[in-house]
Amino acid sequence: MGPFDFPVKVDDKAVRARTVALLRDKGIRLPTFGELADPAKAPKNVRASLASVGPDEAHPHNLYRVNWFNDLGRTGQAATPVHVELPASLTGVKARIVVALGALFPMIRAHKVLAAYACLAPRLVAGRFDPARQRAVWPSTGNYCRGGVAISRILGCRGVAVLPGGMSQERFDWLGHWVTAPEDIVRTPGTESNVKEIYDRCAELARDPANEIVNQFSEFGNYLGHWRCTGPALEKIFQSLRGTSKPLKLAGYVSASGSAGTLAAGDYLKDKHGTRIAVVEAVECPTLLMNGYGEHNIQGIGDKHVPLIHNVMNTDLVIGISDQATDGLNAVFNTEAGRAYLGRRLGLAPATARMLGYFGLSSIANVLGAIKMAKHLALGPDDVIITVATDGHELYRSELETYLKRRHNQGELTDETAAELVGRHLLGADTEHVLDATHRERERVFNLGYFTWVEQQGIALADFDRRKSQDFWRGLHALVPQWDEMIAAFNRDSGMHAAA
């Protein structure tokens, strides 16, 4: 079945029955999208059970940590998603830039585990995926496949990670401990920009009916998971700010492209607050900016194509960030010497400096995108730009070591190098590579997706084109309550509706 064949009923009763029995035996209760958006809606005994489960265990209870409300210890729940407001002394802009932390998600310390669950759960309850007989294949540039493998491990099925061989070593180290067998880690050529090679390998794997390809770039469950869960979570952060400082406007939302799933939160915020949406990409591979190509190291972004689930016609700005900036500021944000320099030069409080450890490479790109957005739009102190730190520095320690040796021929960051990097990439952030997404520019980017999805991946032209209308995207929203009803019915049939 294709991406537009949405699960809205039970397609295979026999597969569903086997899955119900499997999850009953494993004591797995599937959370609804509504419970992930608001964890307080989950049964009290389910929430209480989390106290006895470590956040990085492959345990069914950790499905209830797949949300934005985990506290800094990753064991309890926060009333408002944990976030960092960056001071103007660091950003150089008057607008308030606020960052939600994805590294607090369970098992993979990245928010992509939400996307993985959102893509698989509708399949499970519709009888489209048989965890007892099929392998779930997770094409990714690093975090989504880890999220998929984690969810697969909980279900007791084999999860296959397909990702570029040039990704950080930490990702492969994690996968080595979580996959069922070494051959379930499939390395494709290249790095972030080589998504086509991932698709080609998945096409080979799809010839075996035992392999189910769960493609985040074309799965509308990814879009809807972030629309239903990430959007309201970010709104809650904004409401907490507005409660202490009025008047405030939620002026901007910034997210790197990647699979475009996280951009769906922008659609939610625009509907509610008129928020403008900015999409970030690497200037070394300026696909959206100028139909360009290339290679870069902002890990967490996939390039040289436009994801099928990107609501291009709702995008307001395209912002290019260089991997020289993200590599360099990673060295400043995540070394003692760099943080000490930020304290002396910019007066950054030690507590805020420590929070920079929650910013990985694409997270830093999002922050720089927010700064450029604020400058380009001349936003003021009553304007809030919200963005997400998709993952933390722990996934990039090897990248930092490589960077310091390759770029600066040294093993440690010096004050002189820190000053150079901060001056060039942070204080020197400008409005170059910022594109206003006029209707003409939106159509250009939309049309660019034709070559991937219609010519290469076989999507019907009529399906491809209907994504141009906002009515299509608003129509998707009705799927979420349907899926929640199907999940609830599945839990009743497994006997796990009110139990964990």
Beta strands, then each sheet from edge to edge (+ up, - down):
strand 1: 83-86
strand 2: 96-101
strand 3: 135-139
strand 4: 158-164
strand 5: 185-188
strand 6: 211-213
strand 7: 249-256
strand 8: 276-282
strand 9: 317-321
strand 10: 383-389
strand 11: 434-436
sheet 1: 1+ 2- 10- 7- 8- 9- 11+
sheet 2: 5+ 4+ 3+ 6+
end
